[in-house]
Amino acid sequence: MLKKSISIFVVLSMLISILSISALAQEQKKLPGILEITLEEAIKFAFENNTNIKDLKDKCKDMDDEYDKLSWKVNNIKSIPNKVNFSSENEYALYKGYPLEQLKFKYDELLKLKELTEKITNYNIESLSYGIQETIKELEYLKKVKQKLEKDLAIAKLKLQLEIINQNQLDQAKIAVTQMDTNIKKAYDGLKTQKNALKALLGVDRTVTLNIELPEKEFKEIGDINLDEIKDKAMTDRGDAILVTNNLNSKKMNYELKDYYKAYIAYDEYKDTLDEYNKAKDRYENDLNDIKEKVGNAYETVITLDGEYKDALETYKNTLELHKMNKLRYSLGMISLIDFMGSEIVLDKANNDLKKSLDKNILAKKMFEISYTLGDSDTIGLLKAAQVPTAQ
């Protein structure tokens, strides 16, 4: 059996999870069309309702059953004492346990695919939730900018009457307002797209109003790490690294089988199998080095975004100090309301940029961890393409 018996603790954990989802469903019934949950609850909800995740759970169970059946066949043939004669390559392969080992490869890859899909789904839910929050803040900022531009336009019209500016300058002020209307519409469209994508991940109908409460976010430096050790960990933990290793071992088993029977098969058949094995060996190190490079790139992204966050924080602090000074100057009548509104807008932008930078930073650190423990989005595609087990 590949699966161990489930402990009481796991059963209780599953029961609590089911009750939590049930409670969410009940809450949704009490408030028709509205689903208000925390980010943690949203992720649990997705793991129970996301179609891809449910499908992978079913496939894992099916493959576990297939493994049990094949194990029985292998154990049955191995139980024959002093067996040295085999009726076919397939019987010899079964006796050696090759089909069982290859099915185990597929099973391990499928489990990794399931785990990676869950992690990437988790990441995408968090990323979309942050993006929605950012877009809402962006809309607030754009509306303030529009208010200022409308005041600028009103002043421009007055200046034109007083012949302080020309018609071209007034037209430019009108264009600025029109462009801001376009930007606001784009932001609203983007917000709708983000919300629909988030609902799809959770398995929630589009007609539902989904509100996700986000936890407090804080910046944490990545600190000193041993990147070489992390890359080595990726060689045993990443789905694509497992896939590459399993592929090499599978080619080796195929070659050993043909080598055992080479006196009874065509030379070309034997040679093709040997060539495939040699090609897999030649590609093996390069494939692993490519994977190590991906991990290194994910780490470099974190380092870059650490620096960008610190720069954004410094910019915000400087902008805040300048705004405090402008507020005092406005109260003393030294600057106009329009100038003060402009100062508020600059502060809002600096604040929004800081929050976006923090979100990017948090997500990059999560993706870096995923990169050396499971893989990346490309790995999902590779693992899906590899899942074609043959029933024995």
DOLUMZA-638118 format. One record per residue (C-alpha): residue number from 0; x, y, z. Coordinates in Angstrom, 1 decimal, padded with zeros to 4 digits. Layout:
N
<r NUM; <X; Y; Z>>
...
This chain:
392
<r 0; <000.0; 000.0; 000.0>>
<r 1; <001.3; 003.4; -000.8>>
<r 2; <-001.0; 005.1; 001.6>>
<r 3; <-000.7; 004.6; 005.3>>
<r 4; <-003.7; 004.2; 007.5>>
<r 5; <-005.1; 007.6; 008.3>>
<r 6; <-004.5; 008.7; 011.9>>
<r 7; <-007.3; 009.8; 014.2>>
<r 8; <-005.7; 013.3; 014.2>>
<r 9; <-005.9; 013.5; 010.4>>
<r 10; <-009.5; 012.3; 010.5>>
<r 11; <-010.4; 015.0; 013.0>>
<r 12; <-008.6; 017.6; 010.9>>
<r 13; <-010.6; 016.6; 007.9>>
<r 14; <-013.8; 016.7; 009.9>>
<r 15; <-013.0; 020.2; 011.2>>
<r 16; <-012.2; 021.3; 007.6>>
<r 17; <-015.5; 019.9; 006.4>>
<r 18; <-017.5; 021.6; 009.2>>
<r 19; <-015.8; 024.9; 008.4>>
<r 20; <-016.8; 024.7; 004.8>>
<r 21; <-020.3; 023.6; 005.8>>
<r 22; <-020.4; 026.7; 008.1>>
<r 23; <-019.4; 028.9; 005.2>>
<r 24; <-022.1; 027.4; 003.1>>
<r 25; <-024.7; 028.0; 005.8>>
<r 26; <-023.5; 031.6; 006.1>>
<r 27; <-023.9; 032.0; 002.4>>
<r 28; <-027.5; 030.7; 002.7>>
<r 29; <-028.2; 033.2; 005.5>>
<r 30; <-026.9; 036.1; 003.4>>
<r 31; <-028.1; 035.3; -000.2>>
<r 32; <-025.5; 036.4; -002.8>>
<r 33; <-022.9; 037.4; -000.2>>
<r 34; <-019.8; 035.5; 001.0>>
<r 35; <-017.6; 037.1; 003.5>>
<r 36; <-014.6; 035.1; 004.6>>
<r 37; <-011.0; 035.4; 005.7>>
<r 38; <-008.2; 034.6; 003.4>>
<r 39; <-007.4; 031.4; 005.3>>
<r 40; <-011.1; 030.3; 005.0>>
<r 41; <-011.1; 031.2; 001.3>>
<r 42; <-008.1; 028.9; 000.7>>
<r 43; <-009.8; 026.0; 002.6>>
<r 44; <-013.0; 026.7; 000.6>>
<r 45; <-011.0; 026.4; -002.7>>
<r 46; <-009.4; 023.1; -001.7>>
<r 47; <-012.9; 021.7; -001.3>>
<r 48; <-014.5; 023.3; -004.3>>
<r 49; <-011.8; 023.9; -006.9>>
<r 50; <-012.4; 021.5; -009.9>>
<r 51; <-008.7; 020.9; -010.6>>
<r 52; <-007.9; 020.0; -007.0>>
<r 53; <-010.9; 017.7; -006.7>>
<r 54; <-010.0; 016.0; -009.9>>
<r 55; <-006.4; 015.4; -008.8>>
<r 56; <-007.6; 013.9; -005.5>>
<r 57; <-009.7; 011.4; -007.4>>
<r 58; <-006.8; 010.5; -009.7>>
<r 59; <-004.6; 009.9; -006.7>>
<r 60; <-007.1; 007.5; -005.3>>
<r 61; <-007.5; 005.7; -008.7>>
<r 62; <-003.8; 005.3; -009.0>>
<r 63; <-003.4; 004.0; -005.5>>
<r 64; <-006.0; 001.3; -006.3>>
<r 65; <-004.1; 000.5; -009.5>>
<r 66; <-000.9; 000.2; -007.5>>
<r 67; <-002.5; -002.3; -005.1>>
<r 68; <-003.6; -004.5; -008.0>>
<r 69; <-000.2; -004.5; -009.6>>
<r 70; <001.5; -005.2; -006.3>>
<r 71; <-000.6; -008.3; -006.0>>
<r 72; <000.6; -009.5; -009.4>>
<r 73; <004.2; -008.8; -008.6>>
<r 74; <004.1; -010.5; -005.2>>
<r 75; <002.3; -013.5; -006.8>>
<r 76; <005.0; -014.1; -009.4>>
<r 77; <007.8; -013.5; -006.9>>
<r 78; <006.3; -016.1; -004.6>>
<r 79; <007.2; -018.9; -007.2>>
<r 80; <010.3; -020.6; -005.8>>
<r 81; <013.4; -020.9; -008.0>>
<r 82; <011.8; -019.2; -011.0>>
<r 83; <014.3; -018.7; -013.8>>
<r 84; <012.3; -019.2; -016.9>>
<r 85; <010.0; -016.5; -018.2>>
<r 86; <007.4; -016.7; -021.0>>
<r 87; <007.9; -013.1; -022.1>>
<r 88; <009.6; -009.8; -021.5>>
<r 89; <006.5; -008.7; -019.7>>
<r 90; <006.6; -011.6; -017.3>>
<r 91; <010.3; -011.0; -016.6>>
<r 92; <009.7; -007.3; -016.1>>
<r 93; <006.9; -008.1; -013.7>>
<r 94; <009.2; -010.5; -011.8>>
<r 95; <011.8; -007.7; -011.6>>
<r 96; <009.2; -005.3; -010.4>>
<r 97; <009.8; -002.8; -013.2>>
<r 98; <006.1; -002.0; -014.0>>
<r 99; <005.4; -001.6; -010.3>>
<r 100; <008.4; 000.8; -009.9>>
<r 101; <007.3; 002.8; -013.0>>
<r 102; <003.8; 003.1; -011.7>>
<r 103; <005.2; 004.3; -008.4>>
<r 104; <007.1; 007.0; -010.3>>
<r 105; <003.8; 008.1; -011.8>>
<r 106; <002.1; 008.0; -008.4>>
<r 107; <004.8; 010.1; -006.8>>
<r 108; <004.6; 012.6; -009.7>>
<r 109; <000.8; 012.8; -009.4>>
<r 110; <001.1; 013.5; -005.6>>
<r 111; <003.6; 016.2; -006.3>>
<r 112; <001.3; 017.6; -009.0>>
<r 113; <-001.6; 017.7; -006.5>>
<r 114; <000.5; 019.4; -003.8>>
<r 115; <001.9; 021.9; -006.3>>
<r 116; <-001.5; 022.7; -007.7>>
<r 117; <-002.8; 023.3; -004.2>>
<r 118; <000.1; 025.6; -003.4>>
<r 119; <-000.2; 027.5; -006.7>>
<r 120; <-003.9; 027.9; -006.1>>
<r 121; <-003.2; 029.2; -002.7>>
<r 122; <-000.7; 031.6; -004.1>>
<r 123; <-003.1; 032.8; -006.9>>
<r 124; <-005.9; 033.3; -004.4>>
<r 125; <-003.6; 035.5; -002.3>>
<r 126; <-002.3; 037.3; -005.3>>
<r 127; <-005.8; 038.1; -006.6>>
<r 128; <-007.0; 039.2; -003.2>>
<r 129; <-004.0; 041.6; -002.9>>
<r 130; <-004.6; 042.8; -006.5>>
<r 131; <-008.3; 043.5; -005.7>>
<r 132; <-007.4; 045.5; -002.7>>
<r 133; <-004.7; 047.4; -004.7>>
<r 134; <-007.2; 048.2; -007.5>>
<r 135; <-009.8; 049.5; -005.0>>
<r 136; <-007.1; 051.8; -003.6>>
<r 137; <-006.1; 052.8; -007.1>>
<r 138; <-009.7; 053.7; -007.9>>
<r 139; <-009.8; 055.9; -004.8>>
<r 140; <-006.6; 057.6; -006.0>>
<r 141; <-007.8; 058.1; -009.6>>
<r 142; <-011.1; 059.6; -008.4>>
<r 143; <-009.1; 062.2; -006.3>>
<r 144; <-007.0; 062.9; -009.3>>
<r 145; <-010.1; 063.5; -011.4>>
<r 146; <-011.6; 065.9; -008.8>>
<r 147; <-008.4; 067.9; -009.0>>
<r 148; <-008.4; 067.9; -012.8>>
<r 149; <-012.0; 069.0; -012.8>>
<r 150; <-011.1; 071.9; -010.6>>
<r 151; <-008.1; 072.6; -012.9>>
<r 152; <-010.5; 072.6; -015.9>>
<r 153; <-012.9; 075.1; -014.1>>
<r 154; <-010.0; 077.4; -013.5>>
<r 155; <-008.7; 077.0; -017.0>>
<r 156; <-012.1; 078.1; -018.4>>
<r 157; <-012.0; 081.2; -016.2>>
<r 158; <-008.5; 081.9; -017.3>>
<r 159; <-009.5; 081.6; -020.9>>
<r 160; <-012.3; 084.2; -020.3>>
<r 161; <-009.6; 086.5; -018.8>>
<r 162; <-007.4; 085.7; -021.8>>
<r 163; <-004.6; 084.4; -019.5>>
<r 164; <-004.5; 081.1; -021.4>>
<r 165; <-005.4; 080.1; -025.0>>
<r 166; <-007.9; 077.6; -026.3>>
<r 167; <-005.3; 075.0; -026.8>>
<r 168; <-004.4; 075.0; -023.1>>
<r 169; <-008.1; 074.7; -022.2>>
<r 170; <-008.4; 071.7; -024.6>>
<r 171; <-005.4; 070.1; -022.9>>
<r 172; <-007.2; 070.4; -019.5>>
<r 173; <-010.4; 068.8; -021.1>>
<r 174; <-008.3; 065.9; -022.5>>
<r 175; <-006.8; 065.3; -019.1>>
<r 176; <-010.2; 064.9; -017.6>>
<r 177; <-011.4; 062.6; -020.4>>
<r 178; <-008.3; 060.5; -020.1>>
<r 179; <-008.8; 060.1; -016.4>>
<r 180; <-012.4; 058.9; -017.1>>
<r 181; <-010.9; 056.2; -019.4>>
<r 182; <-008.4; 055.2; -016.7>>
<r 183; <-011.1; 054.9; -014.1>>
<r 184; <-013.2; 052.7; -016.5>>
<r 185; <-010.1; 050.5; -017.1>>
<r 186; <-009.6; 050.1; -013.4>>
<r 187; <-013.2; 049.1; -012.9>>
<r 188; <-013.0; 046.6; -015.7>>
<r 189; <-009.8; 045.2; -014.2>>
<r 190; <-011.4; 044.9; -010.8>>
<r 191; <-014.3; 042.9; -012.3>>
<r 192; <-011.9; 040.6; -014.1>>
<r 193; <-009.9; 040.0; -010.9>>
<r 194; <-013.0; 039.3; -008.9>>
<r 195; <-014.3; 036.8; -011.4>>
<r 196; <-010.9; 035.1; -011.6>>
<r 197; <-010.9; 034.8; -007.8>>
<r 198; <-014.5; 033.4; -007.7>>
<r 199; <-013.5; 030.8; -010.4>>
<r 200; <-010.6; 029.6; -008.2>>
<r 201; <-012.9; 029.3; -005.2>>
<r 202; <-015.6; 027.6; -007.2>>
<r 203; <-018.0; 030.4; -006.3>>
<r 204; <-020.8; 031.6; -008.7>>
<r 205; <-020.1; 034.9; -010.4>>
<r 206; <-023.3; 036.3; -009.1>>
<r 207; <-022.1; 036.0; -005.5>>
<r 208; <-020.6; 039.1; -003.8>>
<r 209; <-017.2; 037.9; -002.5>>
<r 210; <-015.5; 039.8; 000.3>>
<r 211; <-012.2; 038.4; 001.6>>
<r 212; <-010.7; 039.8; 004.8>>
<r 213; <-006.9; 040.1; 004.5>>
<r 214; <-004.5; 039.6; 007.4>>
<r 215; <-002.1; 042.3; 008.5>>
<r 216; <000.9; 042.4; 006.2>>
<r 217; <004.5; 043.2; 007.2>>
<r 218; <007.9; 043.3; 005.6>>
<r 219; <010.3; 040.6; 006.5>>
<r 220; <013.8; 040.4; 005.1>>
<r 221; <014.8; 037.1; 003.7>>
<r 222; <017.9; 037.0; 005.8>>
<r 223; <021.0; 034.9; 005.3>>
<r 224; <020.4; 031.6; 003.5>>
<r 225; <022.6; 029.0; 001.9>>
<r 226; <021.4; 029.1; -001.7>>
<r 227; <023.5; 026.0; -002.7>>
<r 228; <021.7; 023.9; 000.0>>
<r 229; <018.4; 025.2; -001.1>>
<r 230; <019.1; 024.2; -004.7>>
<r 231; <020.2; 020.8; -003.6>>
<r 232; <016.9; 020.5; -001.7>>
<r 233; <015.1; 021.4; -005.0>>
<r 234; <016.8; 018.4; -006.7>>
<r 235; <014.8; 016.0; -004.4>>
<r 236; <011.7; 018.0; -003.8>>
<r 237; <010.7; 019.8; -007.0>>
<r 238; <008.2; 018.0; -009.2>>
<r 239; <010.1; 018.5; -012.4>>
<r 240; <013.4; 017.3; -010.7>>
<r 241; <011.5; 014.2; -009.6>>
<r 242; <010.2; 013.8; -013.2>>
<r 243; <013.6; 014.1; -014.7>>
<r 244; <015.1; 011.5; -012.2>>
<r 245; <012.1; 009.1; -012.7>>
<r 246; <012.5; 009.4; -016.5>>
<r 247; <016.2; 008.5; -016.3>>
<r 248; <015.5; 005.5; -014.0>>
<r 249; <012.6; 004.4; -016.2>>
<r 250; <014.8; 004.5; -019.4>>
<r 251; <017.4; 002.5; -017.5>>
<r 252; <014.9; -000.2; -016.5>>
<r 253; <013.7; -000.4; -020.2>>
<r 254; <017.3; -000.8; -021.3>>
<r 255; <018.1; -003.5; -018.7>>
<r 256; <015.0; -005.4; -019.8>>
<r 257; <016.0; -005.3; -023.5>>
<r 258; <019.6; -006.1; -022.6>>
<r 259; <018.4; -009.3; -020.8>>
<r 260; <016.4; -010.3; -023.9>>
<r 261; <018.7; -008.9; -026.6>>
<r 262; <019.4; -012.4; -027.9>>
<r 263; <015.7; -012.8; -028.8>>
<r 264; <014.9; -009.3; -030.2>>
<r 265; <015.9; -007.3; -033.2>>
<r 266; <019.1; -005.4; -032.9>>
<r 267; <017.4; -002.1; -033.8>>
<r 268; <014.9; -002.5; -031.0>>
<r 269; <017.8; -003.1; -028.5>>
<r 270; <019.8; -000.2; -030.0>>
<r 271; <016.8; 002.2; -029.8>>
<r 272; <016.3; 001.5; -026.1>>
<r 273; <020.1; 002.0; -025.4>>
<r 274; <020.1; 005.3; -027.4>>
<r 275; <017.1; 006.5; -025.4>>
<r 276; <018.8; 005.7; -022.1>>
<r 277; <022.1; 007.4; -023.2>>
<r 278; <020.2; 010.5; -024.3>>
<r 279; <018.4; 010.6; -020.9>>
<r 280; <021.7; 010.4; -019.2>>
<r 281; <023.2; 013.2; -021.3>>
<r 282; <020.2; 015.5; -020.6>>
<r 283; <020.0; 014.7; -016.9>>
<r 284; <022.6; 017.1; -015.6>>
<r 285; <021.5; 019.9; -017.9>>
<r 286; <017.9; 019.5; -016.9>>
<r 287; <018.8; 019.6; -013.2>>
<r 288; <021.0; 022.7; -013.8>>
<r 289; <018.1; 024.4; -015.5>>
<r 290; <016.0; 023.7; -012.4>>
<r 291; <018.7; 025.1; -010.1>>
<r 292; <018.8; 028.2; -012.3>>
<r 293; <015.0; 028.7; -011.8>>
<r 294; <015.4; 028.5; -008.0>>
<r 295; <018.3; 031.1; -008.3>>
<r 296; <016.1; 033.4; -010.4>>
<r 297; <013.3; 033.2; -007.8>>
<r 298; <015.8; 034.1; -005.1>>
<r 299; <017.1; 037.1; -007.1>>
<r 300; <013.5; 038.3; -007.5>>
<r 301; <013.1; 038.4; -003.8>>
<r 302; <016.4; 040.3; -003.3>>
<r 303; <015.4; 042.8; -006.0>>
<r 304; <011.9; 043.3; -004.4>>
<r 305; <013.5; 043.7; -001.0>>
<r 306; <015.4; 046.7; -002.3>>
<r 307; <012.4; 048.1; -004.1>>
<r 308; <010.3; 047.9; -000.9>>
<r 309; <013.0; 049.8; 001.0>>
<r 310; <013.1; 052.5; -001.7>>
<r 311; <009.3; 052.8; -001.7>>
<r 312; <009.3; 053.1; 002.1>>
<r 313; <011.9; 055.9; 001.9>>
<r 314; <009.9; 057.7; -000.8>>
<r 315; <006.7; 057.4; 001.3>>
<r 316; <008.5; 058.8; 004.4>>
<r 317; <009.9; 061.8; 002.5>>
<r 318; <006.5; 062.4; 000.8>>
<r 319; <004.7; 062.3; 004.1>>
<r 320; <007.1; 064.9; 005.6>>
<r 321; <006.6; 067.1; 002.6>>
<r 322; <002.8; 066.7; 002.9>>
<r 323; <002.9; 067.7; 006.5>>
<r 324; <004.8; 070.9; 005.5>>
<r 325; <002.3; 071.6; 002.8>>
<r 326; <-000.6; 071.1; 005.2>>
<r 327; <000.9; 073.7; 007.5>>
<r 328; <001.5; 076.1; 004.6>>
<r 329; <-002.1; 075.6; 003.5>>
<r 330; <-003.4; 076.4; 006.9>>
<r 331; <-001.3; 079.6; 006.9>>
<r 332; <-002.7; 080.6; 003.5>>
<r 333; <000.7; 080.1; 001.8>>
<r 334; <-000.6; 077.7; -000.9>>
<r 335; <-003.9; 077.2; -002.6>>
<r 336; <-006.5; 074.4; -002.1>>
<r 337; <-005.5; 073.1; -005.6>>
<r 338; <-001.9; 072.8; -004.5>>
<r 339; <-002.9; 071.1; -001.3>>
<r 340; <-005.0; 068.6; -003.2>>
<r 341; <-002.0; 067.9; -005.4>>
<r 342; <000.1; 067.2; -002.3>>
<r 343; <-002.6; 064.8; -001.0>>
<r 344; <-002.6; 063.0; -004.3>>
<r 345; <001.2; 062.6; -004.4>>
<r 346; <001.0; 061.2; -000.8>>
<r 347; <-001.8; 058.7; -001.8>>
<r 348; <000.3; 057.5; -004.7>>
<r 349; <003.4; 057.0; -002.6>>
<r 350; <001.3; 055.1; 000.0>>
<r 351; <-000.3; 052.9; -002.7>>
<r 352; <003.1; 052.3; -004.3>>
<r 353; <004.4; 051.2; -000.9>>
<r 354; <001.5; 048.8; -000.3>>
<r 355; <001.9; 047.3; -003.8>>
<r 356; <005.7; 046.9; -003.2>>
<r 357; <004.9; 045.0; 000.0>>
<r 358; <002.4; 042.8; -001.7>>
<r 359; <004.9; 041.9; -004.4>>
<r 360; <007.6; 041.2; -001.8>>
<r 361; <005.4; 038.9; 000.2>>
<r 362; <004.3; 037.0; -002.9>>
<r 363; <007.8; 036.7; -004.2>>
<r 364; <009.0; 035.1; -000.9>>
<r 365; <006.1; 032.6; -001.1>>
<r 366; <007.0; 031.8; -004.7>>
<r 367; <010.6; 031.4; -003.8>>
<r 368; <009.7; 028.8; -001.1>>
<r 369; <007.4; 027.0; -003.7>>
<r 370; <010.3; 027.1; -006.2>>
<r 371; <012.6; 024.9; -004.1>>
<r 372; <010.0; 022.7; -002.4>>
<r 373; <007.6; 021.9; -005.3>>
<r 374; <008.3; 023.7; -008.5>>
<r 375; <006.6; 026.5; -010.4>>
<r 376; <003.8; 027.0; -012.8>>
<r 377; <005.7; 025.4; -015.7>>
<r 378; <006.2; 022.3; -013.5>>
<r 379; <002.4; 021.8; -013.4>>
<r 380; <002.3; 021.5; -017.2>>
<r 381; <005.2; 019.1; -017.3>>
<r 382; <003.7; 016.8; -014.6>>
<r 383; <000.3; 016.9; -016.3>>
<r 384; <001.9; 015.8; -019.6>>
<r 385; <003.6; 012.9; -017.9>>
<r 386; <000.5; 011.5; -016.3>>
<r 387; <-000.3; 008.7; -018.7>>
<r 388; <000.0; 005.5; -016.6>>
<r 389; <-000.8; 002.2; -018.4>>
<r 390; <-002.9; -000.4; -016.6>>
<r 391; <-001.0; -003.7; -016.2>>
